[in-house]
Amino acid sequence: MKKTLLAVALAPLCLQSQAFAEESTSDEVMVVTANRFEQPAGNVLASLDVVTREQIQQVQAKSLVEVIRYLPGVQVDMSGGRGQKTSVFIRGTESSHTLVLLDGVRINSATAGGYDFSGIPAAVIERVELIRGPRAAIYGADAIGGVINIITVPDHYDTQHELLAGVGGDGYYQGAWRSVGEINDKTVGQVTINTEYTDGYNIKEGSSVDSGDEYGYKTKDLVARLSHQFSDVLGANFSALYNDGYSQYDSFGSLNRTEQDVYQLTAEGVYSSELLHSSLRFSKYKNDATSFPESSPASISQFVTKRESFNWLNTFEPVSGWVLSAGLDYENESVDGTTNYTDDSRINKAAFVTTTAQVKAFILDASVRHDDNESYGNNNTWSLALGWQFTDDMRIFGSHGTAFKAPTFNDLYYPGSGNPNLKPQESQSSEVGVQGNHELVSWRVSFYDSEVDNMIIYYPPTWIPENVDADIKGVEFDAQFETGIISHELSLGYADPKDSKGLQLARRAKETASWKGSYFGDDWDSTLGLRYQGERYSDPSNLEHLPGYVVWELAANYSVTEQWKVSGRIDNLFDKDYSTGKDYKAQDRIWYLQTTYQF
């Protein structure tokens, strides 16, 4: 039986806890997001999924959303096609309750609070790690529903160059270049360049504001990284990400455009010995988004988010099987543009401690964090998790954690709709589950319950935010197995996300399911996928009903030679007419073709 990612992740359950990469065995999946230090995935008690570059290429994903849309507990809401505003809901929480990291650095918007998931193309992604459940005791604000870490750092630096060219429906084209390798015996580097364009389609077709326009999208991206080892214990990393593009969108029947300019610069010094791993990192992030009607380019609306952060992280292993990590975070974020906010900047200072210990068949995780924010004062969060390996191939686990999210600048101060009396959102979340790795199947089932106090919701007709309590209960099941020549990945979910008024939280279905079946031959592979999302409501007052839908995707790859591969993909295989938001038409059936050459 082919070893699946989940099987690999569960394989080291009985092994001694390992803190550092050099102590792990070659077949272990190493992750960094769960506790902010590198550890085997099998020692992580949180619900964790990892998507590798190989898996991204297999399904020919074009965007971050296409990378994570099959994962358990994930629901996607798109206001149209590529480049349109996109939200991701984890375990029924708000999209802004998901902390999004780029190589470990926060990139959530300071004005909107969440992250627009249409912004990161899959071409620059090396791996994605997704944690479901609260992680505020490690990362601070925003991590109520989970954490998504978009990693652009290669798993290895074996010299490789790759050229990609692709075309598709709706006038789509893509060109990308990726180079990874050693510069000398102490220095390695990486460069990825990507450009994509699509004419788009009429996302408002059939609605009351159907103007007949097509809504296009274009992006140009650059990722560069340089790592140098000064000695056996001292090293440094430097990285840069740049994104320049635009997307067209609808505003009350008018064709508008948003032009976005994003960059992130990071410098990090690292000390690493057998007993201690310490890193000091500085990061500078800027997101400049300018919107205007296509018919009146001078009528602009501009939002600029700036964020500077310092992180000092220290991880050591006092005794075998016990890993202790402590860190300090400093963050200064500000907003600028055409909107005048009463308060346009704030500083957050934080300290945290986390520990992982393994004693015989038990694993314990504990974390505590203190945040001091200029805008909303002090906040303490904690989490505790325990896992018991009760047979050679099965483990039971349980956890409880607190989290919070501060009101955004828009929530508090946006002219005409801000509410300066809003309180921070606070949550208490519990989870219990069982997971196993057997001869024929790897599987996991989790039950969770999240109580969110002071959730911020914009109710019609005023659309002024208010604090309302919410309760979200649910169950997730996922499994990986093989039947003959077909490898299967199955995910089922049921959630009951509702506020204290008894209303179902907007754009979140109670029932979800996904399945992928893959065949791997000597020279080619193919994947057929299905996604189901149940009935839901487009608005928080439950007045605008959205029916459920099922869509299929098909992808195939053929290796002409060891270096040359041709690939094809069809989305919405059976041309399903559906919508993920009121008056927003989802993508019709669309095709993509691409070729890659490696040397």
N, C-alpha and C positions, 0 to 999 in steps of 0.2 A: 504493500500500500504506500502510495506517495505521501511523504510527511508534509502535512499542511502547516501553515503559520501558527494556528492555534495549537497544534500538536507540538510544534517546536517550543512554543511559549510555555506549555505545561510540562514539557519533558524534565526540566530541572527542579520540579517541585520538591523533590526529596533531597536535593543537593544542598551543601553548605552555602549560606548566603555569601555572595561575592560582591565586593564593593567596586572593584576596578576592572577595566576592560582586560588588562593583561592577565588577570587571574581566571578569566572565564574560558570555557572550552569553545572550539570553533563553531559548533552547531547551535549555540545559544543565541537567541535574539536579544540584543542589548538595547535598552531604552533609557531615555534621559528625562522624560517629562514628568513621570509620576512623583519623584521626590527631589528633582533638580540635581541628581547625580546619576552617573551611569550604573545600571544594574541589570541583571538578567530579567527578562519579561516574566519568567515563571515565579519570581520572588515578589512581584507586584500584586498586592491584594485588591487594588482598585480595578473596576471593569475597564479593560484596556484593549484597544485595537491598534494594530500597526499595518500601514499600507506601504509596501516597498516600491522602489522605482521599477523593478521587474513587473510587479502587478499593475502599476500605472500604465506601462507600455503594453501590457497584454490586452487591456480593454481600450487602449488608445484614448485615454481621458484627455480632454482639452482644458479643463478647469479644475479648481479645487473642489467644487461641488460634485463633479463627476468622479472625483477620487473617493469621496466619503459617502455618497448617496446610498450605497448598499450596506453601510455599517449599522449594527443594532442601535436602536434608540434615537436614530437620526431622521428628522423630517425636513424636507427642503421646500421653500416657498420662493418662487421666481415670478417677477412681474414681467414675463415675456421670455425672450431667448438670451443668447450670449450678451454679456455686458449690462443687462438690466439688473435693477436692484434685487438682491437675493438675500434671503434670511435662512438660517439654519437653526432648528429647534432641537435641543438635546433633552430627552426625557421630559418633554412637555413644558420645559421652562422657556422663558423669553429668549429670543435670539441674542439679545444684549446680555443675557446671563451666561454666555459662553465666552470665556477668555481665549483670545486668539493670539498666538505667539508666532513670530517669525525668527527662527533660530534662537528661541528662548526669550525674545524681546517682545513686549506687549505692543500690539498694533491696533487695538480697539480705538474707535473714534472718541475724542474728548467731547464732541458736540452731540452726536447721535447716540453714543454709548456703546453700540455694538460694532460689528465689522461687516462691510458689504462684501459678501463672499464671491461676488463676480470679479473681484480685482486681481486674483492671483492665477496666472496660467499654469497648467500642469507641467509645461516644458521646463520650468525652473525648479521643480520640486524633486528632491531626492527621496524623501520619505515623509509620511505623515503619522504622527502619534496622537491618538484621541483617547482622552480619559473621560468616562462618564461618571458623574457625581461630583460633589463639592471638593474644591482644592484650594479654598481661600486661606487655609492654615499654612499653605506653602507659598501661594502667589499673591494673596491679598484680594482686593476688590475684583468683582466681575465673575469669579469662578464659582457660580452657584450651580449651574447645570453641568458644567464640564470644562475641559481645556482641549484646544486643538493646537498642536505645535507643528507648524509648517517648516520642515527642515530642508535647507538647500545645501547642506554639507554632505559630500559623498561618503559612502561607507568605506571606501578604499581609494587610494590614489595610484592604482595601476594605470600607467599611461594609456590613454584612450581618447580618440577624437571621433565625434559623431556629427554627421550632417543630416538634417531632416527637411523634407519638402512635402507639402500637402495641399490638397484642394478639396472642395466640398460644395454642397448645395448652398443656395442663397449667396452666391458670389464669395464663398469662403476661400481663403488661402492662408498658408502658414509657411514660415521658413525659420529654421533654428540651427544653431551651432553650439556644440558643447565640447570642451577640452578639459581633461583632468590628467595630472601626472606630476612626476618629480621634476623639479627645476635643478636641484643638486642633491647631494646626500643628506642635507639638513633642511631642505625647503621643498614644499609641495604647493601646488596651485590649482585653481579651477576658474574657468570662464564659461558662462552660458549666455548666449544671445538669442532672443526670440522676437518674432514679429507675427501678428495675426490680424486678419481683417475679415469682416463679413458685412454684406449689404443689409443683413437682417431681414425681418418680415413684418407684416402688419400685425402688431401685438394687440390692437384694439378692434380687430375685424369682428363685425357683427354687433358691436356695442353701440350705445347711444352717442358716443363721441368718436366714432370711426371716421377718421379723416382720410383714410386710404394711404397714409404714409408708411414707409418702411423704416425700421429703427435699427441703424447700423452700429458697429462697434469696431474699434481698432486699438491695438496695444503694441508697444515696443518695450522690451524688457532686457535688463542686463544684471547678471549676478557675477561677482568676482570675489575670489577668496585667496589669501596667501597665509601659509602657516610655516613658521620657522622654529627649529629646535636649537637653542643656544648651547645647551648641555644636556646631560642625561635627565636633569630634573627641571630645567627652565625652558619655557617656550612662549611663543606669542602667535596670536591669530588676528588677522585683519580681514574685514569683509565689507562689501558694498552691494547694495541692491538699488536699482533705479527702474522706475516704471513711468512711462509717458503714454497717454492714450485718451480716447474719448468714447463716450457712449451716448446714443440718442434715446430720449425717453418721452413719454406722454405727460402733459400737464393740462388737464381739463380740455382735452381735444387739440392742444397745440403741440407741435413738434419742437422739443427742446433738446439741448445738448449739454453734457457735462464734460469738461476737459480736466483731466487729473494728472498731477505731477507729484510723484512719490519718490522719496529716497530714504535709505537707512544706512548709516555708517556705524561700524562697530570695531572697537579695538580691545583686545583682551590679553592680559598677561597670565601665564599659568605656571604654577609650581606643582610638581607631581612626583612623589616618592612612594615607597611601599606602604608607608603609614599615613601620609597626608596628601590630599589633593586640594589645592587652593587656587582660586581664580579671582582676578579683579578685572571687571569689564565696564567699559564706557560705551554708550550707544546714543546716537542722535537720529531722530526720526522726524520727518516732515511730510504732511499730506496736504496738498494745495488743490482744492476742487473748485472750479469756476463753472457756473451754470447760466444759461441764457436761452431765450427763444431763438430758433433758427431764423425767424423773420425779423428779429431785432437784436443783433449781437451786442449792441451797446448796453442793453438792459441786463447787467450781470448780477449774479448773487454768488459771493465768494465765501468759502469756509476754509480756514487754514488751521490745521492741528500741528502743534510742535511739541516734541517730547524729548527731554534729555534724561538719561538714567545712568546711575552707577550701581553695580552689584558686586558685593564681595561674598563669595561662597567658599566654605571650608568643609571638607568631608574627610573623616578619618575612621579607622577601625581599631578601637582600643583593644579588643580581644577578638579572636576568630568568631565570626557569626554575628557580631554586633557592629553596626555601622551608625555613626553619629554625624549629622550635618547641621551647620549653623550658618546664618548669613545675615547681611545687612542690605537693604534696598533703599535707594534714594531716587525719587522721580519728580521732575519739574515739568508740568504740562501747561500749555497755554493755547488760547484760541484767538484768531484774528479774522479779518475779512470785512464784509459789508454790513454785518449784523453787530450792533452795539450791545454787548452784554454788561450787566451790572458788575459782574465779577468775571474776569477773563483769564485768570491763571490760578494755579494751586500747586502746592508742594506736598508730597507724601513721603514720610520716612517710616521705615519698618524694620523689625528684627524678627527672625524666626529660628526655630530649632525643630529638627525632625530626626527620628531615629527608626531604624529597622533592626530587629533582633530575631534570630532563629535559634530555638531551643528544641532539639529533637524533632518532633513532628509538628511543632507550632511555629508560626511566624507572627510577629507583632509589629505594627506600624503605629507611631504616635507623632503628632505634630502640634505645635502651638505657635501663634504669630500675633504680634502687636503692631497695629498701624496707627500713625499719627498724621492726620490730614488737616491742612489749613481750612478747608471748607466745612467738614463735618466732624472734626474732632477725633477722638480715640476710638478704636475698635479692636476687640480681641476675638480671635477665632481659634478653633482647635478641631482636631480629628483623631479618631482612634479606630484601629482595625485589627482583627485577629483572624488568622487562618489556621485550620487544623487538617493535616494530611492524614486522614483516617484509614486509607488503604494506599497501596502502591500507586494507584492511578486515579484517585479521587480526592478532592479537597472541598471542605465547607468553609465559608468565610462570612464575616459580618463586619459592618462598619457603621460609624455615626460621625457626622461632622457638621460644623456650623460654617456659614458663609454670609457675605453681605455685598451689596452693590450700592454705591452712592448715586444720588440723582446726577444726571449729566448737566452740562451748561444749558442745553436746550430745554431740559425738564424744568430747570429752575428759572432761567432768565430770558428765554426766547420772547421777543416782543409780541404781545397779544395773546400768547398761549402758555407762557411759563408760569410755574407755581412755586414761589420762593418758600412756601411752607411745607414742601415735601420732606418726608423723612427717608433715611436710608432704608433700602430693602434688606431684610435679614431672613436667613433660612436655617432650618434644622432638618437634616436629611439622614435617613437610615437605609441600610441595604443589607440583605442576607442572600446567600446564593450557594450553589454547588456547581463544581466544574469537574470534568473528567477527561482522561486521555486513554482510550481503549484501543484494542487491536483494529476495530473496524470504524470507530467514530470518535471524534473529539467534540465535546459539547459544553455548554454553560447555560445555566438558568439563574436569573437574578430577580428578586423582588425588592422594590424600593418605595419609599414614602418620603415626600418632601413637603414641608410646611413653610410657606414663604409669607412672612409678615411684611406689610406695607409695600406689596408689589405695586409698581407704577404702571397704570393703565390709562389710556386715552379713550374715554367713552364719548360716543356721539350724544347729542348734537353739538356740544360745546367744544369737544376735542381738547379740553384742558386736562392735564394729567392729575390723577388723584391716587392716594394710597388705598389699596384694597388687599385684604389677606387672600391667599390662595392655597389650595391643597392639591397635590399631585401624587397619585398612587399608580403603580404600574408593575408589569412583569415583562421580562425579556428572555427570549430563548434563541440561541444560535448554535449551529452545528456544522461540522465539516466532515465529509465522508466520501467514499467512492463506491460506485456500482459499475463493475467492469472497467471500461475504458474512460468513464466519465467521472470527473471530480466535482463534488457538489459543495456549495456554500448556502446555507439556509438561515434566515433570520425571521423571527416572529415577535411581535410586540403588541401589548395592550396597555393603554394608559387612560386615566380618568383625570384630565387636567381641568380644574374648575376653580372659579373665584368664590369669595364668600357670599356672593349673590346667587350662587348656584348656576352660573353661566359657564359654558365651555370656553376655555381660553381660545382666542381667535387664531385661525389658520393651523390648528393642531387637531389631528384626527385621533380617535381612540384606538383604531386598529391599523396596524402596518405590517407589511410582510415583504420579503425580498428573497430571490433565489438566483443563483448563478450556476450553470453547468458548463464545465470546460473539458475540452479534449486536447491532449498534447501528443502530437505525432513526432516523427523524426525530423521533418522539415517544416511542419506547420502546426498551428494550434487555432482553436476557435472557442468562443465563449458566447453563450446565449443567456441573457439576463431578463428577469421579471421584477417589477416593482409595483406594489399595491399600497395605496393610501386611501383610508376610509373617509366617510363623510365628515365634514367640518364646517365651520362658519368663517366668513371672510372678515367679520367685524366682532368686536368684544361684546356687543349687545345681542348677538345671535339672531340678527334680523336677515342676514344675507347668507343663505345656505349654499354650500358647494358640494356637489356629489362626489362620491369616491371614484377612483380610476385605477386601471391596470395598464401599464406600458411595458413594452419589450424592447430590448436592445440586442444587437448581434455584432460581433467583432471577429475578425480572422486575420492571422499573420502567416506569411509564407517566407521562408529563408531561401532565397535564390542561391546565395553562397554563404559562407561563414560571415562575410562582412556586409552583404546586401540583403535587405529585407523589404518586402512590400506588404502593405496592410490595408484593410478596408473595414468600414464600420457603418451600420445603419442604426440610427436612433428612431424611436417610435415606430418600430418595425411594421405594425399593422395600422399606422396612420390614425391613431386614436385622437378624437376631438375632446380635449379636456382643458381644465383651467386650475391653476393653483391659487388664484386670486380673482375677485369679482371683476369682470370686464377685461381680464387679461388672458388672451389666448396663448396656450402653450405651443411649443414647437410642433409643427407637422412632421411627417416622416422626412428625414434628411440623411444624406449619404456623405461619407468622407473617404478619401483615398490618400495614402501617404507612402513615402519611401524613405528608408534610412540607410546610411552607409557608415560603417565603423572601420577605423584603421588605427 
